[in-house]
Amino acid sequence: MGVTAPQLYKWRKEFEEFGEGSFPGKGNLKLTPEQEKIYELEKRLKDAELERDILKKAIGIFSKSGR
């Protein structure tokens, strides 16, 4: 099949480290549980910052129109 021994060892090591997520296909990233947690927290932080910025602008608009 044209697969070399080092390639098999690499695949085995990946499977031991990532389990079923070792061979995701379609370009999906292989993430450890810690990396998944970091990714999720960064996404939530970005959403919270966006929401904060929108609320700041809304406060500015409403405070000007109330005078």
ChimeraX attribute file (.defattr): number of C-alpha atoms within 10 A of each C-alpha:
attribute: neighborCount
match mode: 1-to-1
recipient: residues
	/A:1	3
	/A:2	4
	/A:3	7
	/A:4	8
	/A:5	9
	/A:6	9
	/A:7	10
	/A:8	11
	/A:9	11
	/A:10	11
	/A:11	14
	/A:12	13
	/A:13	13
	/A:14	16
	/A:15	14
	/A:16	11
	/A:17	14
	/A:18	14
	/A:19	13
	/A:20	11
	/A:21	15
	/A:22	17
	/A:23	15
	/A:24	10
	/A:25	9
	/A:26	6
	/A:27	7
	/A:28	9
	/A:29	12
	/A:30	18
	/A:31	15
	/A:32	13
	/A:33	10
	/A:34	9
	/A:35	11
	/A:36	13
	/A:37	12
	/A:38	13
	/A:39	13
	/A:40	12
	/A:41	12
	/A:42	12
	/A:43	12
	/A:44	12
	/A:45	12
	/A:46	12
	/A:47	12
	/A:48	12
	/A:49	12
	/A:50	12
	/A:51	11
	/A:52	12
	/A:53	12
	/A:54	12
	/A:55	12
	/A:56	11
	/A:57	11
	/A:58	11
	/A:59	11
	/A:60	11
	/A:61	11
	/A:62	10
	/A:63	10
	/A:64	8
	/A:65	7
	/A:66	6
	/A:67	5
